[in-house]
C-alpha cells in the first residue's frame, strides 16, 4: 500500500475519507480495502455500515471477486 504523508493526507478532499473526522482514507483501492479491514476489526455497527457504503460507492467492484 502506498504510504500517505501528513501533507498528502491533508490535501485529500473530504470525499476521499469514509469515516468521521477524516478517518479511513479511501483515496485508492488499497486504502479502501484497508479501511474495510480496519473498520471490521474496530468499528461499531453504524460506522461499519457507513464505511462499507462509502467504499462501495467509490469502488463498486471491491469485494465482488475482482
Predicted model as a PDB file, atoms N, CA, C, CB and O in Angstrom, pLDDT in the B-factor column:
MODEL        1                                                                  
ATOM      1  N   UNK A   1       0.853  -1.173   0.000  1.00 69.00           N  
ATOM      2  CA  UNK A   1       0.000   0.000   0.000  1.00 69.00           C  
ATOM      3  C   UNK A   1       0.893   1.228   0.000  1.00 69.00           C  
ATOM      4  CB  UNK A   1      -0.967   0.002   1.221  1.00 69.00           C  
ATOM      5  O   UNK A   1       1.916   1.277   0.684  1.00 69.00           O  
ATOM      6  N   UNK A   2       0.490   2.203  -0.770  1.00 78.00           N  
ATOM      7  CA  UNK A   2       1.246   3.448  -0.783  1.00 78.00           C  
ATOM      8  C   UNK A   2       1.049   4.176   0.544  1.00 78.00           C  
ATOM      9  CB  UNK A   2       0.814   4.346  -1.972  1.00 78.00           C  
ATOM     10  O   UNK A   2      -0.037   4.164   1.123  1.00 78.00           O  
ATOM     11  N   UNK A   3       2.102   4.794   0.998  1.00 89.00           N  
ATOM     12  CA  UNK A   3       2.043   5.483   2.284  1.00 89.00           C  
ATOM     13  C   UNK A   3       1.674   6.940   2.064  1.00 89.00           C  
ATOM     14  CB  UNK A   3       3.389   5.370   3.035  1.00 89.00           C  
ATOM     15  O   UNK A   3       2.227   7.602   1.186  1.00 89.00           O  
ATOM     16  N   UNK A   4       0.740   7.437   2.863  1.00 91.00           N  
ATOM     17  CA  UNK A   4       0.339   8.839   2.800  1.00 91.00           C  
ATOM     18  C   UNK A   4       1.128   9.632   3.825  1.00 91.00           C  
ATOM     19  CB  UNK A   4      -1.181   8.996   3.041  1.00 91.00           C  
ATOM     20  O   UNK A   4       1.190   9.259   4.996  1.00 91.00           O  
ATOM     21  N   UNK A   5       1.727  10.719   3.388  1.00 94.00           N  
ATOM     22  CA  UNK A   5       2.358  11.620   4.340  1.00 94.00           C  
ATOM     23  C   UNK A   5       1.267  12.505   4.934  1.00 94.00           C  
ATOM     24  CB  UNK A   5       3.486  12.476   3.663  1.00 94.00           C  
ATOM     25  O   UNK A   5       0.155  12.559   4.409  1.00 94.00           O  
ATOM     26  N   UNK A   6       1.573  13.180   5.996  1.00 94.00           N  
ATOM     27  CA  UNK A   6       0.601  14.089   6.605  1.00 94.00           C  
ATOM     28  C   UNK A   6       0.166  15.172   5.636  1.00 94.00           C  
ATOM     29  CB  UNK A   6       1.181  14.723   7.858  1.00 94.00           C  
ATOM     30  O   UNK A   6      -1.005  15.549   5.598  1.00 94.00           O  
ATOM     31  N   UNK A   7       1.105  15.669   4.859  1.00 96.00           N  
ATOM     32  CA  UNK A   7       0.800  16.722   3.884  1.00 96.00           C  
ATOM     33  C   UNK A   7      -0.138  16.192   2.795  1.00 96.00           C  
ATOM     34  CB  UNK A   7       2.103  17.268   3.249  1.00 96.00           C  
ATOM     35  O   UNK A   7      -1.087  16.874   2.409  1.00 96.00           O  
ATOM     36  N   UNK A   8       0.127  14.976   2.300  1.00 95.00           N  
ATOM     37  CA  UNK A   8      -0.728  14.373   1.284  1.00 95.00           C  
ATOM     38  C   UNK A   8      -2.129  14.119   1.840  1.00 95.00           C  
ATOM     39  CB  UNK A   8      -0.110  13.063   0.771  1.00 95.00           C  
ATOM     40  O   UNK A   8      -3.126  14.372   1.164  1.00 95.00           O  
ATOM     41  N   UNK A   9      -2.198  13.621   3.063  1.00 95.00           N  
ATOM     42  CA  UNK A   9      -3.488  13.335   3.681  1.00 95.00           C  
ATOM     43  C   UNK A   9      -4.299  14.621   3.854  1.00 95.00           C  
ATOM     44  CB  UNK A   9      -3.291  12.639   5.041  1.00 95.00           C  
ATOM     45  O   UNK A   9      -5.504  14.644   3.603  1.00 95.00           O  
ATOM     46  N   UNK A  10      -3.630  15.681   4.284  1.00 96.00           N  
ATOM     47  CA  UNK A  10      -4.315  16.965   4.456  1.00 96.00           C  
ATOM     48  C   UNK A  10      -4.837  17.517   3.136  1.00 96.00           C  
ATOM     49  CB  UNK A  10      -3.379  17.976   5.096  1.00 96.00           C  
ATOM     50  O   UNK A  10      -5.831  18.243   3.114  1.00 96.00           O  
ATOM     51  N   UNK A  11      -4.168  17.173   2.035  1.00 96.00           N  
ATOM     52  CA  UNK A  11      -4.561  17.683   0.725  1.00 96.00           C  
ATOM     53  C   UNK A  11      -5.730  16.907   0.108  1.00 96.00           C  
ATOM     54  CB  UNK A  11      -3.376  17.641  -0.211  1.00 96.00           C  
ATOM     55  O   UNK A  11      -6.329  17.366  -0.864  1.00 96.00           O  
ATOM     56  N   UNK A  12      -6.058  15.736   0.666  1.00 96.00           N  
ATOM     57  CA  UNK A  12      -7.155  14.934   0.106  1.00 96.00           C  
ATOM     58  C   UNK A  12      -8.504  15.620   0.370  1.00 96.00           C  
ATOM     59  CB  UNK A  12      -7.149  13.501   0.714  1.00 96.00           C  
ATOM     60  O   UNK A  12      -8.703  16.219   1.426  1.00 96.00           O  
ATOM     61  N   UNK A  13      -9.420  15.528  -0.591  1.00 96.00           N  
ATOM     62  CA  UNK A  13     -10.761  16.083  -0.366  1.00 96.00           C  
ATOM     63  C   UNK A  13     -11.542  15.213   0.619  1.00 96.00           C  
ATOM     64  CB  UNK A  13     -11.532  16.202  -1.703  1.00 96.00           C  
ATOM     65  O   UNK A  13     -11.210  14.044   0.821  1.00 96.00           O  
ATOM     66  N   UNK A  14     -12.555  15.773   1.215  1.00 95.00           N  
ATOM     67  CA  UNK A  14     -13.379  15.039   2.194  1.00 95.00           C  
ATOM     68  C   UNK A  14     -13.982  13.776   1.584  1.00 95.00           C  
ATOM     69  CB  UNK A  14     -14.502  15.942   2.732  1.00 95.00           C  
ATOM     70  O   UNK A  14     -14.222  12.800   2.294  1.00 95.00           O  
ATOM     71  N   UNK A  15     -14.228  13.787   0.283  1.00 94.00           N  
ATOM     72  CA  UNK A  15     -14.823  12.623  -0.371  1.00 94.00           C  
ATOM     73  C   UNK A  15     -13.880  11.424  -0.407  1.00 94.00           C  
ATOM     74  CB  UNK A  15     -15.237  12.982  -1.779  1.00 94.00           C  
ATOM     75  O   UNK A  15     -14.311  10.314  -0.720  1.00 94.00           O  
ATOM     76  N   UNK A  16     -12.616  11.626  -0.094  1.00 97.00           N  
ATOM     77  CA  UNK A  16     -11.652  10.528  -0.053  1.00 97.00           C  
ATOM     78  C   UNK A  16     -11.513   9.907   1.328  1.00 97.00           C  
ATOM     79  CB  UNK A  16     -10.310  11.012  -0.518  1.00 97.00           C  
ATOM     80  O   UNK A  16     -10.552   9.184   1.590  1.00 97.00           O  
ATOM     81  N   UNK A  17     -12.455  10.180   2.207  1.00 97.00           N  
ATOM     82  CA  UNK A  17     -12.485   9.586   3.539  1.00 97.00           C  
ATOM     83  C   UNK A  17     -13.842   8.948   3.762  1.00 97.00           C  
ATOM     84  CB  UNK A  17     -12.186  10.643   4.634  1.00 97.00           C  
ATOM     85  O   UNK A  17     -14.869   9.501   3.369  1.00 97.00           O  
ATOM     86  N   UNK A  18     -13.844   7.778   4.398  1.00 97.00           N  
ATOM     87  CA  UNK A  18     -15.094   7.056   4.604  1.00 97.00           C  
ATOM     88  C   UNK A  18     -15.656   7.229   6.006  1.00 97.00           C  
ATOM     89  CB  UNK A  18     -14.889   5.598   4.325  1.00 97.00           C  
ATOM     90  O   UNK A  18     -16.833   6.945   6.230  1.00 97.00           O  
ATOM     91  N   UNK A  19     -14.861   7.678   6.941  1.00 96.00           N  
ATOM     92  CA  UNK A  19     -15.302   7.786   8.326  1.00 96.00           C  
ATOM     93  C   UNK A  19     -15.410   9.222   8.788  1.00 96.00           C  
ATOM     94  CB  UNK A  19     -14.365   7.039   9.226  1.00 96.00           C  
ATOM     95  O   UNK A  19     -15.102  10.154   8.045  1.00 96.00           O  
ATOM     96  N   UNK A  20     -15.848   9.391  10.017  1.00 95.00           N  
ATOM     97  CA  UNK A  20     -15.980  10.736  10.577  1.00 95.00           C  
ATOM     98  C   UNK A  20     -14.612  11.354  10.859  1.00 95.00           C  
ATOM     99  CB  UNK A  20     -16.814  10.698  11.862  1.00 95.00           C  
ATOM    100  O   UNK A  20     -13.633  10.640  11.074  1.00 95.00           O  
ATOM    101  N   UNK A  21     -14.553  12.660  10.857  1.00 95.00           N  
ATOM    102  CA  UNK A  21     -13.321  13.388  11.181  1.00 95.00           C  
ATOM    103  C   UNK A  21     -12.145  12.971  10.304  1.00 95.00           C  
ATOM    104  CB  UNK A  21     -12.963  13.176  12.638  1.00 95.00           C  
ATOM    105  O   UNK A  21     -11.018  12.830  10.779  1.00 95.00           O  
ATOM    106  N   UNK A  22     -12.425  12.779   9.024  1.00 95.00           N  
ATOM    107  CA  UNK A  22     -11.387  12.425   8.038  1.00 95.00           C  
ATOM    108  C   UNK A  22     -10.651  11.135   8.413  1.00 95.00           C  
ATOM    109  CB  UNK A  22     -10.376  13.571   7.905  1.00 95.00           C  
ATOM    110  O   UNK A  22      -9.434  11.030   8.260  1.00 95.00           O  
ATOM    111  N   UNK A  23     -11.404  10.172   8.899  1.00 96.00           N  
ATOM    112  CA  UNK A  23     -10.811   8.867   9.204  1.00 96.00           C  
ATOM    113  C   UNK A  23     -11.097   7.908   8.054  1.00 96.00           C  
ATOM    114  CB  UNK A  23     -11.365   8.298  10.548  1.00 96.00           C  
ATOM    115  O   UNK A  23     -11.987   8.158   7.240  1.00 96.00           O  
ATOM    116  N   UNK A  24     -10.363   6.840   7.988  1.00 96.00           N  
ATOM    117  CA  UNK A  24     -10.488   5.812   6.959  1.00 96.00           C  
ATOM    118  C   UNK A  24     -10.350   6.393   5.554  1.00 96.00           C  
ATOM    119  CB  UNK A  24     -11.823   5.098   7.094  1.00 96.00           C  
ATOM    120  O   UNK A  24     -11.337   6.491   4.825  1.00 96.00           O  
ATOM    121  N   UNK A  25      -9.120   6.784   5.167  1.00 97.00           N  
ATOM    122  CA  UNK A  25      -8.926   7.303   3.810  1.00 97.00           C  
ATOM    123  C   UNK A  25      -9.203   6.219   2.768  1.00 97.00           C  
ATOM    124  CB  UNK A  25      -7.494   7.847   3.642  1.00 97.00           C  
ATOM    125  O   UNK A  25      -8.833   5.059   2.953  1.00 97.00           O  
ATOM    126  N   UNK A  26      -9.850   6.605   1.684  1.00 97.00           N  
ATOM    127  CA  UNK A  26     -10.150   5.681   0.587  1.00 97.00           C  
ATOM    128  C   UNK A  26      -9.732   6.317  -0.742  1.00 97.00           C  
ATOM    129  CB  UNK A  26     -11.668   5.313   0.568  1.00 97.00           C  
ATOM    130  O   UNK A  26     -10.446   6.219  -1.740  1.00 97.00           O  
ATOM    131  N   UNK A  27      -8.576   6.962  -0.741  1.00 96.00           N  
ATOM    132  CA  UNK A  27      -8.108   7.661  -1.933  1.00 96.00           C  
ATOM    133  C   UNK A  27      -7.681   6.726  -3.055  1.00 96.00           C  
ATOM    134  CB  UNK A  27      -6.966   8.555  -1.574  1.00 96.00           C  
ATOM    135  O   UNK A  27      -7.620   7.149  -4.210  1.00 96.00           O  
ATOM    136  N   UNK A  28      -7.385   5.477  -2.749  1.00 95.00           N  
ATOM    137  CA  UNK A  28      -7.087   4.477  -3.779  1.00 95.00           C  
ATOM    138  C   UNK A  28      -7.626   3.133  -3.306  1.00 95.00           C  
ATOM    139  CB  UNK A  28      -5.545   4.395  -4.072  1.00 95.00           C  
ATOM    140  O   UNK A  28      -8.078   2.998  -2.169  1.00 95.00           O  
ATOM    141  N   UNK A  29      -7.573   2.143  -4.193  1.00 94.00           N  
ATOM    142  CA  UNK A  29      -8.185   0.845  -3.869  1.00 94.00           C  
ATOM    143  C   UNK A  29      -7.498   0.161  -2.688  1.00 94.00           C  
ATOM    144  CB  UNK A  29      -8.139  -0.074  -5.086  1.00 94.00           C  
ATOM    145  O   UNK A  29      -8.166  -0.501  -1.894  1.00 94.00           O  
ATOM    146  N   UNK A  30      -6.199   0.306  -2.558  1.00 95.00           N  
ATOM    147  CA  UNK A  30      -5.508  -0.321  -1.432  1.00 95.00           C  
ATOM    148  C   UNK A  30      -5.955   0.290  -0.106  1.00 95.00           C  
ATOM    149  CB  UNK A  30      -3.989  -0.179  -1.592  1.00 95.00           C  
ATOM    150  O   UNK A  30      -6.184  -0.429   0.868  1.00 95.00           O  
ATOM    151  N   UNK A  31      -6.079   1.608  -0.070  1.00 96.00           N  
ATOM    152  CA  UNK A  31      -6.546   2.251   1.156  1.00 96.00           C  
ATOM    153  C   UNK A  31      -8.013   1.887   1.429  1.00 96.00           C  
ATOM    154  CB  UNK A  31      -6.382   3.786   1.055  1.00 96.00           C  
ATOM    155  O   UNK A  31      -8.411   1.743   2.585  1.00 96.00           O  
ATOM    156  N   UNK A  32      -8.804   1.740   0.379  1.00 96.00           N  
ATOM    157  CA  UNK A  32     -10.206   1.365   0.561  1.00 96.00           C  
ATOM    158  C   UNK A  32     -10.317  -0.035   1.166  1.00 96.00           C  
ATOM    159  CB  UNK A  32     -10.959   1.428  -0.781  1.00 96.00           C  
ATOM    160  O   UNK A  32     -11.113  -0.266   2.076  1.00 96.00           O  
ATOM    161  N   UNK A  33      -9.518  -0.959   0.655  1.00 96.00           N  
ATOM    162  CA  UNK A  33      -9.520  -2.321   1.218  1.00 96.00           C  
ATOM    163  C   UNK A  33      -9.072  -2.287   2.680  1.00 96.00           C  
ATOM    164  CB  UNK A  33      -8.593  -3.262   0.392  1.00 96.00           C  
ATOM    165  O   UNK A  33      -9.638  -2.976   3.528  1.00 96.00           O  
ATOM    166  N   UNK A  34      -8.067  -1.492   2.957  1.00 96.00           N  
ATOM    167  CA  UNK A  34      -7.575  -1.377   4.324  1.00 96.00           C  
ATOM    168  C   UNK A  34      -8.646  -0.769   5.236  1.00 96.00           C  
ATOM    169  CB  UNK A  34      -6.293  -0.525   4.361  1.00 96.00           C  
ATOM    170  O   UNK A  34      -8.806  -1.200   6.378  1.00 96.00           O  
ATOM    171  N   UNK A  35      -9.371   0.221   4.737  1.00 96.00           N  
ATOM    172  CA  UNK A  35     -10.449   0.829   5.532  1.00 96.00           C  
ATOM    173  C   UNK A  35     -11.491  -0.219   5.897  1.00 96.00           C  
ATOM    174  CB  UNK A  35     -11.112   1.995   4.759  1.00 96.00           C  
ATOM    175  O   UNK A  35     -11.952  -0.270   7.038  1.00 96.00           O  
ATOM    176  N   UNK A  36     -11.864  -1.057   4.932  1.00 96.00           N  
ATOM    177  CA  UNK A  36     -12.838  -2.122   5.219  1.00 96.00           C  
ATOM    178  C   UNK A  36     -12.308  -3.086   6.267  1.00 96.00           C  
ATOM    179  CB  UNK A  36     -13.188  -2.890   3.939  1.00 96.00           C  
ATOM    180  O   UNK A  36     -13.043  -3.505   7.161  1.00 96.00           O  
ATOM    181  N   UNK A  37     -11.052  -3.431   6.160  1.00 95.00           N  
ATOM    182  CA  UNK A  37     -10.439  -4.351   7.102  1.00 95.00           C  
ATOM    183  C   UNK A  37     -10.389  -3.761   8.513  1.00 95.00           C  
ATOM    184  CB  UNK A  37      -9.038  -4.715   6.637  1.00 95.00           C  
ATOM    185  O   UNK A  37     -10.766  -4.418   9.484  1.00 95.00           O  
ATOM    186  N   UNK A  38      -9.923  -2.527   8.613  1.00 96.00           N  
ATOM    187  CA  UNK A  38      -9.802  -1.886   9.926  1.00 96.00           C  
ATOM    188  C   UNK A  38     -11.150  -1.661  10.587  1.00 96.00           C  
ATOM    189  CB  UNK A  38      -9.078  -0.564   9.795  1.00 96.00           C  
ATOM    190  O   UNK A  38     -11.301  -1.891  11.787  1.00 96.00           O  
ATOM    191  N   UNK A  39     -12.127  -1.215   9.819  1.00 96.00           N  
ATOM    192  CA  UNK A  39     -13.431  -0.949  10.430  1.00 96.00           C  
ATOM    193  C   UNK A  39     -14.100  -2.257  10.852  1.00 96.00           C  
ATOM    194  CB  UNK A  39     -14.341  -0.174   9.451  1.00 96.00           C  
ATOM    195  O   UNK A  39     -14.856  -2.280  11.823  1.00 96.00           O  
ATOM    196  N   UNK A  40     -13.827  -3.341  10.130  1.00 95.00           N  
ATOM    197  CA  UNK A  40     -14.417  -4.620  10.539  1.00 95.00           C  
ATOM    198  C   UNK A  40     -13.823  -5.096  11.861  1.00 95.00           C  
ATOM    199  CB  UNK A  40     -14.202  -5.686   9.450  1.00 95.00           C  
ATOM    200  O   UNK A  40     -14.479  -5.812  12.617  1.00 95.00           O  
ATOM    201  N   UNK A  41     -12.578  -4.699  12.140  1.00 96.00           N  
ATOM    202  CA  UNK A  41     -11.931  -5.072  13.393  1.00 96.00           C  
ATOM    203  C   UNK A  41     -12.318  -4.163  14.550  1.00 96.00           C  
ATOM    204  CB  UNK A  41     -10.440  -5.057  13.220  1.00 96.00           C  
ATOM    205  O   UNK A  41     -12.497  -4.628  15.675  1.00 96.00           O  
ATOM    206  N   UNK A  42     -12.447  -2.874  14.279  1.00 93.00           N  
ATOM    207  CA  UNK A  42     -12.534  -1.901  15.363  1.00 93.00           C  
ATOM    208  C   UNK A  42     -13.787  -1.032  15.365  1.00 93.00           C  
ATOM    209  CB  UNK A  42     -11.359  -1.027  15.312  1.00 93.00           C  
ATOM    210  O   UNK A  42     -13.997  -0.265  16.305  1.00 93.00           O  
ATOM    211  N   UNK A  43     -14.614  -1.135  14.344  1.00 94.00           N  
ATOM    212  CA  UNK A  43     -15.749  -0.227  14.246  1.00 94.00           C  
ATOM    213  C   UNK A  43     -17.000  -0.747  14.913  1.00 94.00           C  
ATOM    214  CB  UNK A  43     -16.040   0.059  12.824  1.00 94.00           C  
ATOM    215  O   UNK A  43     -17.180  -1.954  15.076  1.00 94.00           O  
ATOM    216  N   UNK A  44     -17.864   0.176  15.297  1.00 96.00           N  
ATOM    217  CA  UNK A  44     -19.180  -0.180  15.802  1.00 96.00           C  
ATOM    218  C   UNK A  44     -20.104  -0.359  14.596  1.00 96.00           C  
ATOM    219  CB  UNK A  44     -19.731   0.911  16.794  1.00 96.00           C  
ATOM    220  O   UNK A  44     -19.773   0.122  13.512  1.00 96.00           O  
ATOM    221  N   UNK A  45     -21.237  -1.024  14.740  1.00 96.00           N  
ATOM    222  CA  UNK A  45     -22.076  -1.384  13.584  1.00 96.00           C  
ATOM    223  C   UNK A  45     -22.443  -0.222  12.653  1.00 96.00           C  
ATOM    224  CB  UNK A  45     -23.332  -2.009  14.075  1.00 96.00           C  
ATOM    225  O   UNK A  45     -22.406  -0.388  11.434  1.00 96.00           O  
ATOM    226  N   UNK A  46     -22.793   0.936  13.192  1.00 97.00           N  
ATOM    227  CA  UNK A  46     -23.175   2.063  12.341  1.00 97.00           C  
ATOM    228  C   UNK A  46     -21.979   2.562  11.521  1.00 97.00           C  
ATOM    229  CB  UNK A  46     -23.748   3.208  13.197  1.00 97.00           C  
ATOM    230  O   UNK A  46     -22.126   2.919  10.353  1.00 97.00           O  
ATOM    231  N   UNK A  47     -20.804   2.582  12.140  1.00 97.00           N  
ATOM    232  CA  UNK A  47     -19.607   3.019  11.433  1.00 97.00           C  
ATOM    233  C   UNK A  47     -19.234   2.014  10.344  1.00 97.00           C  
ATOM    234  CB  UNK A  47     -18.438   3.205  12.415  1.00 97.00           C  
ATOM    235  O   UNK A  47     -18.836   2.403   9.246  1.00 97.00           O  
ATOM    236  N   UNK A  48     -19.363   0.731  10.649  1.00 96.00           N  
ATOM    237  CA  UNK A  48     -19.074  -0.296   9.646  1.00 96.00           C  
ATOM    238  C   UNK A  48     -19.954  -0.099   8.417  1.00 96.00           C  
ATOM    239  CB  UNK A  48     -19.285  -1.707  10.235  1.00 96.00           C  
ATOM    240  O   UNK A  48     -19.472  -0.170   7.286  1.00 96.00           O  
ATOM    241  N   UNK A  49     -21.230   0.146   8.636  1.00 96.00           N  
ATOM    242  CA  UNK A  49     -22.155   0.344   7.521  1.00 96.00           C  
ATOM    243  C   UNK A  49     -21.793   1.587   6.723  1.00 96.00           C  
ATOM    244  CB  UNK A  49     -23.591   0.450   8.031  1.00 96.00           C  
ATOM    245  O   UNK A  49     -21.852   1.570   5.493  1.00 96.00           O  
ATOM    246  N   UNK A  50     -21.422   2.652   7.398  1.00 96.00           N  
ATOM    247  CA  UNK A  50     -21.071   3.906   6.731  1.00 96.00           C  
ATOM    248  C   UNK A  50     -19.817   3.734   5.881  1.00 96.00           C  
ATOM    249  CB  UNK A  50     -20.862   5.025   7.763  1.00 96.00           C  
ATOM    250  O   UNK A  50     -19.779   4.176   4.733  1.00 96.00           O  
ATOM    251  N   UNK A  51     -18.795   3.096   6.437  1.00 96.00           N  
ATOM    252  CA  UNK A  51     -17.547   2.903   5.705  1.00 96.00           C  
ATOM    253  C   UNK A  51     -17.766   1.971   4.522  1.00 96.00           C  
ATOM    254  CB  UNK A  51     -16.455   2.344   6.631  1.00 96.00           C  
ATOM    255  O   UNK A  51     -17.290   2.253   3.422  1.00 96.00           O  
ATOM    256  N   UNK A  52     -18.474   0.870   4.725  1.00 95.00           N  
ATOM    257  CA  UNK A  52     -18.761  -0.054   3.620  1.00 95.00           C  
ATOM    258  C   UNK A  52     -19.486   0.664   2.488  1.00 95.00           C  
ATOM    259  CB  UNK A  52     -19.604  -1.244   4.115  1.00 95.00           C  
ATOM    260  O   UNK A  52     -19.136   0.495   1.319  1.00 95.00           O  
ATOM    261  N   UNK A  53     -20.494   1.464   2.830  1.00 96.00           N  
ATOM    262  CA  UNK A  53     -21.265   2.188   1.809  1.00 96.00           C  
ATOM    263  C   UNK A  53     -20.376   3.160   1.036  1.00 96.00           C  
ATOM    264  CB  UNK A  53     -22.437   2.950   2.459  1.00 96.00           C  
ATOM    265  O   UNK A  53     -20.469   3.244  -0.189  1.00 96.00           O  
ATOM    266  N   UNK A  54     -19.519   3.891   1.737  1.00 96.00           N  
ATOM    267  CA  UNK A  54     -18.642   4.856   1.071  1.00 96.00           C  
ATOM    268  C   UNK A  54     -17.650   4.150   0.147  1.00 96.00           C  
ATOM    269  CB  UNK A  54     -17.887   5.700   2.112  1.00 96.00           C  
ATOM    270  O   UNK A  54     -17.406   4.606  -0.970  1.00 96.00           O  
ATOM    271  N   UNK A  55     -17.083   3.048   0.609  1.00 96.00           N  
ATOM    272  CA  UNK A  55     -16.125   2.302  -0.209  1.00 96.00           C  
ATOM    273  C   UNK A  55     -16.822   1.739  -1.445  1.00 96.00           C  
ATOM    274  CB  UNK A  55     -15.472   1.159   0.611  1.00 96.00           C  
ATOM    275  O   UNK A  55     -16.299   1.856  -2.554  1.00 96.00           O  
ATOM    276  N   UNK A  56     -17.979   1.140  -1.271  1.00 96.00           N  
ATOM    277  CA  UNK A  56     -18.674   0.532  -2.410  1.00 96.00           C  
ATOM    278  C   UNK A  56     -19.241   1.567  -3.372  1.00 96.00           C  
ATOM    279  CB  UNK A  56     -19.791  -0.360  -1.916  1.00 96.00           C  
ATOM    280  O   UNK A  56     -19.435   1.273  -4.552  1.00 96.00           O  
ATOM    281  N   UNK A  57     -19.506   2.762  -2.888  1.00 95.00           N  
ATOM    282  CA  UNK A  57     -19.928   3.846  -3.775  1.00 95.00           C  
ATOM    283  C   UNK A  57     -18.766   4.260  -4.683  1.00 95.00           C  
ATOM    284  CB  UNK A  57     -20.436   5.062  -2.953  1.00 95.00           C  
ATOM    285  O   UNK A  57     -18.948   4.478  -5.881  1.00 95.00           O  
ATOM    286  N   UNK A  58     -17.590   4.361  -4.103  1.00 96.00           N  
ATOM    287  CA  UNK A  58     -16.426   4.810  -4.861  1.00 96.00           C  
ATOM    288  C   UNK A  58     -15.790   3.680  -5.680  1.00 96.00           C  
ATOM    289  CB  UNK A  58     -15.395   5.401  -3.915  1.00 96.00           C  
ATOM    290  O   UNK A  58     -15.333   3.904  -6.801  1.00 96.00           O  
ATOM    291  N   UNK A  59     -15.763   2.476  -5.121  1.00 96.00           N  
ATOM    292  CA  UNK A  59     -15.159   1.312  -5.780  1.00 96.00           C  
ATOM    293  C   UNK A  59     -16.164   0.161  -5.749  1.00 96.00           C  
ATOM    294  CB  UNK A  59     -13.810   0.898  -5.085  1.00 96.00           C  
ATOM    295  O   UNK A  59     -16.067  -0.714  -4.889  1.00 96.00           O  
ATOM    296  N   UNK A  60     -17.119   0.147  -6.665  1.00 95.00           N  
ATOM    297  CA  UNK A  60     -18.194  -0.857  -6.617  1.00 95.00           C  
ATOM    298  C   UNK A  60     -17.711  -2.300  -6.768  1.00 95.00           C  
ATOM    299  CB  UNK A  60     -19.196  -0.567  -7.695  1.00 95.00           C  
ATOM    300  O   UNK A  60     -18.411  -3.228  -6.361  1.00 95.00           O  
ATOM    301  N   UNK A  61     -16.535  -2.501  -7.341  1.00 91.00           N  
ATOM    302  CA  UNK A  61     -16.063  -3.876  -7.569  1.00 91.00           C  
ATOM    303  C   UNK A  61     -15.325  -4.479  -6.395  1.00 91.00           C  
ATOM    304  CB  UNK A  61     -15.174  -3.912  -8.759  1.00 91.00           C  
ATOM    305  O   UNK A  61     -15.066  -5.683  -6.401  1.00 91.00           O  
ATOM    306  N   UNK A  62     -14.975  -3.697  -5.390  1.00 90.00           N  
ATOM    307  CA  UNK A  62     -14.252  -4.260  -4.242  1.00 90.00           C  
ATOM    308  C   UNK A  62     -15.159  -5.261  -3.529  1.00 90.00           C  
ATOM    309  CB  UNK A  62     -13.788  -3.132  -3.257  1.00 90.00           C  
ATOM    310  O   UNK A  62     -16.309  -4.978  -3.193  1.00 90.00           O  
ATOM    311  N   UNK A  63     -14.583  -6.447  -3.316  1.00 69.00           N  
ATOM    312  CA  UNK A  63     -15.320  -7.481  -2.603  1.00 69.00           C  
ATOM    313  C   UNK A  63     -16.247  -8.292  -3.489  1.00 69.00           C  
ATOM    314  CB  UNK A  63     -16.108  -6.864  -1.508  1.00 69.00           C  
ATOM    315  O   UNK A  63     -17.048  -9.082  -2.988  1.00 69.00           O  
ATOM    316  N   UNK A  64     -16.150  -8.109  -4.797  1.00 67.00           N  
ATOM    317  CA  UNK A  64     -17.030  -8.845  -5.715  1.00 67.00           C  
ATOM    318  C   UNK A  64     -16.201  -9.699  -6.669  1.00 67.00           C  
ATOM    319  CB  UNK A  64     -17.930  -7.869  -6.513  1.00 67.00           C  
ATOM    320  O   UNK A  64     -16.482  -9.767  -7.866  1.00 67.00           O  
ATOM    321  N   UNK A  65     -15.183 -10.345  -6.124  1.00 54.00           N  
ATOM    322  CA  UNK A  65     -14.371 -11.268  -6.907  1.00 54.00           C  
ATOM    323  C   UNK A  65     -13.587 -10.597  -8.017  1.00 54.00           C  
ATOM    324  CB  UNK A  65     -15.238 -12.323  -7.491  1.00 54.00           C  
ATOM    325  O   UNK A  65     -13.568 -11.079  -9.150  1.00 54.00           O  
ATOM    326  N   UNK A  66     -12.951  -9.506  -7.704  1.00 49.00           N  
ATOM    327  CA  UNK A  66     -12.202  -8.708  -8.682  1.00 49.00           C  
ATOM    328  C   UNK A  66     -11.343  -9.564  -9.567  1.00 49.00           C  
ATOM    329  CB  UNK A  66     -11.341  -7.688  -7.986  1.00 49.00           C  
ATOM    330  O   UNK A  66     -10.650  -9.046 -10.443  1.00 49.00           O  
TER     331      UNK A  66                                                      
ENDMDL                                                                          
END                                                                             
